Protein backbone atom coordinates (compact mmCIF):
# COMPACT_ATOMS: atom_id res chain seq x y z
CA UNK A 1 0.00 0.00 0.00
CA UNK A 2 1.50 3.27 -1.16
CA UNK A 3 0.07 6.70 -0.33
CA UNK A 4 0.73 10.17 -1.72
CA UNK A 5 -0.63 12.93 0.51
CA UNK A 6 -1.88 16.16 -1.03
CA UNK A 7 -3.44 19.20 0.63
CA UNK A 8 -5.73 21.58 -1.25
CA UNK A 9 -7.11 25.09 -0.72
CA UNK A 10 -4.49 26.52 1.68
CA UNK A 11 -2.35 27.83 3.03
CA UNK A 12 -4.09 28.71 6.28
CA UNK A 13 -2.24 30.25 9.25
CA UNK A 14 -4.39 28.39 11.78
CA UNK A 15 -3.86 24.95 10.20
CA UNK A 16 -0.96 24.66 7.76
CA UNK A 17 1.83 25.05 10.36
CA UNK A 18 0.48 22.10 12.36
CA UNK A 19 0.18 20.01 9.20
CA UNK A 20 3.80 20.84 8.36
CA UNK A 21 4.88 19.93 11.89
CA UNK A 22 3.20 16.51 11.62
CA UNK A 23 4.61 15.81 8.17
CA UNK A 24 8.05 16.70 9.49
CA UNK A 25 7.60 14.45 12.52
CA UNK A 26 6.81 11.50 10.27
CA UNK A 27 9.28 12.52 7.54
CA UNK A 28 6.60 12.55 4.87
CA UNK A 29 6.83 14.69 1.74
CA UNK A 30 3.51 16.03 0.44
CA UNK A 31 2.18 18.42 -2.18
CA UNK A 32 0.25 21.57 -1.31
CA UNK A 33 -2.07 22.71 -4.10
CA UNK A 34 -2.52 26.35 -3.13
CA UNK A 35 -5.00 29.04 -4.08
CA UNK A 36 -3.61 32.13 -5.78
CA UNK A 37 -6.01 34.35 -3.85
CA UNK A 38 -4.40 33.17 -0.61
CA UNK A 39 -0.82 33.37 -1.87
CA UNK A 40 -1.42 37.04 -2.59
CA UNK A 41 -1.35 37.56 1.20
CA UNK A 42 2.24 37.76 2.52
CA UNK A 43 1.57 35.74 5.66
CA UNK A 44 0.05 32.88 3.73
CA UNK A 45 2.78 32.96 1.11
CA UNK A 46 5.30 32.65 3.94
CA UNK A 47 3.64 29.34 4.86
CA UNK A 48 4.00 28.11 1.28
CA UNK A 49 7.63 29.19 1.41
CA UNK A 50 8.12 27.20 4.61
CA UNK A 51 6.51 24.13 3.04
CA UNK A 52 8.79 24.45 0.02
CA UNK A 53 11.86 24.86 2.23
CA UNK A 54 10.92 21.68 4.11
CA UNK A 55 10.83 19.66 0.90
CA UNK A 56 7.15 19.74 0.07
CA UNK A 57 5.95 20.48 -3.45
CA UNK A 58 3.83 23.53 -4.22
CA UNK A 59 1.16 23.21 -6.89
CA UNK A 60 -1.43 25.47 -8.50
CA UNK A 61 -5.11 25.01 -7.57
CA UNK A 62 -6.52 28.05 -9.43
CA UNK A 63 -6.83 31.63 -8.28
CA UNK A 64 -10.38 31.68 -6.89
CA UNK A 65 -11.53 28.05 -6.59
CA UNK A 66 -14.99 29.31 -7.50
CA UNK A 67 -16.10 27.33 -10.57
CA UNK A 68 -14.72 24.15 -12.16
CA UNK A 69 -12.96 25.23 -15.33
CA UNK A 70 -15.11 23.02 -17.54
CA UNK A 71 -18.03 25.25 -16.55
CA UNK A 72 -16.22 28.51 -17.27
CA UNK A 73 -17.25 29.93 -20.64
CA UNK A 74 -14.76 32.80 -20.81
CA UNK A 75 -11.31 31.65 -22.02
CA UNK A 76 -9.65 34.75 -20.55
CA UNK A 77 -10.98 33.91 -17.12
CA UNK A 78 -9.73 30.33 -17.42
CA UNK A 79 -6.27 31.53 -18.41
CA UNK A 80 -6.15 34.02 -15.53
CA UNK A 81 -7.17 31.35 -13.00
CA UNK A 82 -4.08 29.34 -13.94
CA UNK A 83 -1.48 31.85 -15.08
CA UNK A 84 -2.02 34.43 -12.35
CA UNK A 85 -1.72 31.77 -9.67
CA UNK A 86 1.45 30.39 -11.23
CA UNK A 87 2.95 33.88 -11.21
CA UNK A 88 2.24 34.16 -7.48
CA UNK A 89 3.81 30.74 -6.83
CA UNK A 90 6.91 31.98 -8.62
CA UNK A 91 10.15 30.44 -7.44
CA UNK A 92 8.28 28.01 -5.17
CA UNK A 93 7.03 26.05 -8.19
CA UNK A 94 7.95 22.42 -8.68
CA UNK A 95 10.00 21.88 -11.87
CA UNK A 96 7.00 20.09 -13.40
CA UNK A 97 4.78 23.13 -12.70
CA UNK A 98 2.01 21.15 -10.99
CA UNK A 99 -1.64 22.07 -11.50
CA UNK A 100 -4.74 20.51 -9.95
CA UNK A 101 -8.14 21.51 -11.32
CA UNK A 102 -11.02 22.35 -9.00
CA UNK A 103 -13.31 19.33 -8.77
CA UNK A 104 -16.34 20.88 -7.11
CA UNK A 105 -16.64 18.21 -4.41
CA UNK A 106 -13.98 15.80 -5.57
CA UNK A 107 -15.72 14.30 -8.59
CA UNK A 108 -13.75 13.35 -11.68
CA UNK A 109 -15.45 14.32 -14.93
CA UNK A 110 -15.59 16.66 -17.94
CA UNK A 111 -16.24 19.63 -15.67
CA UNK A 112 -12.55 19.68 -14.68
CA UNK A 113 -11.02 21.25 -17.81
CA UNK A 114 -11.92 23.18 -20.93
CA UNK A 115 -10.01 23.78 -24.16
CA UNK A 116 -8.53 27.05 -22.89
CA UNK A 117 -7.17 25.28 -19.81
CA UNK A 118 -5.58 22.52 -21.88
CA UNK A 119 -4.00 25.10 -24.17
CA UNK A 120 -2.52 27.12 -21.32
CA UNK A 121 -1.23 24.00 -19.60
CA UNK A 122 0.47 23.07 -22.87
CA UNK A 123 1.93 26.50 -23.53
CA UNK A 124 3.18 26.83 -19.94
CA UNK A 125 4.49 23.22 -19.92
CA UNK A 126 2.48 22.41 -16.81
CA UNK A 127 1.56 19.03 -15.31
CA UNK A 128 -2.06 18.22 -14.44
CA UNK A 129 -2.39 16.14 -11.26
CA UNK A 130 -5.71 14.47 -10.42
CA UNK A 131 -6.58 12.10 -7.55
CA UNK A 132 -8.15 8.74 -6.77
CA UNK A 133 -9.36 9.23 -3.19
CA UNK A 134 -11.38 12.05 -1.61
CA UNK A 135 -12.52 11.29 1.95
CA UNK A 136 -14.40 14.63 2.11
CA UNK A 137 -12.63 15.82 5.24
CA UNK A 138 -14.25 19.24 4.90
CA UNK A 139 -17.71 17.70 5.27
CA UNK A 140 -16.82 15.02 7.84
CA UNK A 141 -14.04 16.46 10.00
CA UNK A 142 -14.17 13.61 12.53
CA UNK A 143 -14.99 10.59 10.38
CA UNK A 144 -12.86 11.27 7.32
CA UNK A 145 -9.86 9.34 8.65
CA UNK A 146 -11.78 6.05 8.66
CA UNK A 147 -13.02 6.73 5.14
CA UNK A 148 -9.53 7.59 3.96
CA UNK A 149 -8.01 4.50 5.53
CA UNK A 150 -10.53 2.30 3.72
CA UNK A 151 -9.83 4.12 0.45
CA UNK A 152 -6.09 3.62 0.82
CA UNK A 153 -6.44 -0.05 1.66
CA UNK A 154 -8.65 -0.66 -1.39
CA UNK A 155 -5.99 0.21 -4.00
CA UNK A 156 -2.23 -0.19 -4.39
CA UNK A 157 -1.36 3.52 -4.76
CA UNK A 158 -3.56 6.31 -3.47
CA UNK A 159 -3.37 10.01 -4.24
CA UNK A 160 -5.35 11.34 -1.29
CA UNK A 161 -6.95 14.80 -1.31
CA UNK A 162 -7.04 16.49 2.11
CA UNK A 163 -7.55 20.15 2.96
CA UNK A 164 -5.46 22.30 5.29
CA UNK A 165 -8.52 24.36 6.20
CA UNK A 166 -9.88 25.42 9.63
CA UNK A 167 -12.60 22.76 9.80
CA UNK A 168 -11.01 20.78 12.61
CA UNK A 169 -10.37 17.84 10.26
CA UNK A 170 -6.60 18.05 10.45
CA UNK A 171 -6.83 17.29 14.16
CA UNK A 172 -7.18 13.68 12.96
CA UNK A 173 -4.15 13.77 10.67
CA UNK A 174 -1.63 12.35 13.13
CA UNK A 175 -3.72 9.35 14.11
CA UNK A 176 -4.54 8.73 10.44
CA UNK A 177 -0.86 8.68 9.49
CA UNK A 178 -0.06 6.39 12.42
CA UNK A 179 -2.82 3.97 11.44
CA UNK A 180 -1.55 3.87 7.87
CA UNK A 181 1.94 3.11 9.14
CA UNK A 182 0.53 0.37 11.36
CA UNK A 183 -0.95 -1.18 8.21
CA UNK A 184 2.44 -1.10 6.49
CA UNK A 185 1.81 1.88 4.22
CA UNK A 186 4.70 3.49 2.39
CA UNK A 187 4.43 7.21 1.78
CA UNK A 188 5.75 8.69 -1.43
CA UNK A 189 5.65 12.14 -2.97
CA UNK A 190 5.16 11.41 -6.68
CA UNK A 191 1.94 10.48 -8.47
CA UNK A 192 0.74 7.34 -10.29
CA UNK A 193 0.58 7.73 -14.08
CA UNK A 194 -3.19 7.31 -14.20
CA UNK A 195 -3.55 10.48 -12.10
CA UNK A 196 -1.38 12.56 -14.45
CA UNK A 197 -3.13 13.08 -17.80
CA UNK A 198 -0.88 16.00 -18.80
CA UNK A 199 2.87 15.90 -18.11
CA UNK A 200 4.96 19.04 -18.71
CA UNK A 201 2.42 20.29 -21.23
CA UNK A 202 2.00 17.03 -23.16
CA UNK A 203 -1.20 14.97 -22.99
CA UNK A 204 0.00 11.50 -21.96
CA UNK A 205 -3.47 10.02 -21.40
CA UNK A 206 -6.81 10.60 -23.15
CA UNK A 207 -8.29 13.89 -21.94
CA UNK A 208 -11.90 13.26 -22.92
CA UNK A 209 -12.93 12.07 -19.42
CA UNK A 210 -11.85 15.44 -17.96
CA UNK A 211 -12.55 17.85 -20.81
CA UNK A 212 -15.76 19.66 -21.66
CA UNK A 213 -16.59 18.97 -25.30
CA UNK A 214 -16.44 21.96 -27.61
CA UNK A 215 -19.74 22.46 -29.51
CA UNK A 216 -19.49 21.62 -33.20
Residue pairs with C-beta under 8 A, 6 or more apart in sequence:
1 152
1 153
1 156
1 158
1 180
1 183
1 184
1 185
1 186
2 156
2 157
2 158
2 185
2 186
2 187
2 188
3 152
3 157
3 158
3 160
3 180
3 185
3 186
3 187
3 188
4 30
4 31
4 157
4 158
4 159
4 160
4 187
4 188
4 189
4 190
4 191
4 192
5 23
5 28
5 30
5 31
5 160
5 162
5 187
6 30
6 31
6 32
6 33
6 59
6 100
6 129
6 131
6 159
6 160
6 161
6 162
7 16
7 19
7 30
7 31
7 32
7 33
7 162
7 163
7 164
8 33
8 61
8 100
8 161
8 162
8 163
8 164
9 33
9 34
9 35
9 61
9 65
9 163
9 164
9 165
10 16
10 32
10 34
10 35
10 38
10 44
10 47
10 163
10 164
10 165
11 32
11 34
11 38
11 39
11 44
11 45
11 47
11 48
11 51
11 164
12 38
12 44
12 47
12 164
12 165
12 166
13 43
13 44
13 47
14 166
15 164
15 165
15 166
15 170
16 32
16 47
16 51
16 164
17 47
17 50
18 170
19 164
19 170
19 173
20 47
20 50
20 51
20 54
20 56
22 173
22 174
22 177
23 29
23 30
23 54
23 56
24 54
25 174
26 177
26 181
26 187
28 177
28 187
29 55
29 56
29 57
29 187
29 188
29 189
30 56
30 57
30 189
31 56
31 57
31 58
31 59
31 94
31 98
31 129
31 189
32 48
32 51
32 56
32 57
32 58
32 59
32 164
33 59
33 60
33 61
33 98
33 100
33 129
34 48
34 58
34 59
34 60
34 61
34 85
34 89
35 61
35 62
35 63
35 64
35 65
35 85
36 60
36 62
36 63
36 64
36 81
36 84
36 85
36 88
36 89
37 63
37 64
37 65
38 44
39 45
39 48
39 85
39 88
39 89
40 88
45 88
48 58
48 89
48 92
49 92
51 58
52 58
52 92
57 94
57 98
57 189
58 89
58 92
58 93
58 94
58 98
59 94
59 98
59 99
59 100
59 129
60 82
60 85
60 86
60 89
60 93
60 97
60 98
60 99
60 100
60 126
61 85
61 99
61 100
61 102
62 69
62 81
62 82
62 85
62 101
62 102
63 80
63 81
63 82
63 84
63 85
64 81
65 102
66 102
67 102
67 104
68 101
68 102
68 103
68 104
68 111
68 112
69 78
69 81
69 101
69 102
69 111
69 112
69 113
69 114
69 116
69 117
70 109
70 110
70 111
70 112
70 113
70 114
70 210
70 211
70 212
71 111
71 212
72 78
72 81
72 114
72 116
75 114
75 115
75 116
78 114
78 116
78 117
78 120
79 116
79 120
82 99
82 117
82 120
82 121
82 124
82 126
83 120
83 124
86 93
86 97
86 99
86 124
86 126
96 126
96 127
96 199
96 200
97 124
97 125
97 126
97 127
97 200
98 126
98 127
98 129
99 121
99 126
99 127
99 128
99 129
100 128
100 129
100 130
100 131
101 112
101 113
101 117
101 128
101 130
101 210
102 112
103 111
103 112
103 131
103 134
104 111
105 136
106 131
106 134
106 136
106 161
108 130
108 131
108 209
108 210
109 209
109 210
110 208
110 209
110 210
110 211
110 212
110 213
111 212
112 130
112 210
112 211
113 128
113 207
113 210
113 211
113 212
114 211
114 212
115 211
115 212
115 214
118 198
118 203
118 207
118 211
120 126
121 127
121 128
121 198
121 201
122 198
122 201
122 202
122 203
123 201
124 201
125 200
125 201
126 198
126 200
126 201
127 196
127 198
127 199
127 200
127 201
128 196
128 197
128 198
128 210
129 159
129 191
129 195
129 196
130 159
130 195
130 196
130 197
130 210
131 159
131 160
131 161
131 195
132 155
132 158
132 159
132 192
132 194
132 195
133 148
133 151
133 152
133 155
133 158
133 159
133 160
133 161
134 160
134 161
135 144
135 145
135 147
135 148
135 151
135 160
135 161
135 162
136 144
136 147
137 144
137 148
137 162
137 163
137 167
137 169
137 170
137 172
138 163
138 165
138 167
138 169
140 147
140 169
141 167
141 168
141 169
141 171
141 172
142 168
142 169
142 172
144 162
144 169
144 172
145 172
145 173
145 175
145 176
145 179
148 160
148 162
148 176
149 176
149 179
149 180
149 183
151 158
151 160
152 158
152 160
152 180
152 185
153 183
157 192
159 191
159 192
159 195
162 169
162 170
162 173
163 169
164 170
180 187
193 204
193 205
194 205
196 204
196 205
197 203
197 204
197 205
197 206
197 207
197 210
198 204
198 207
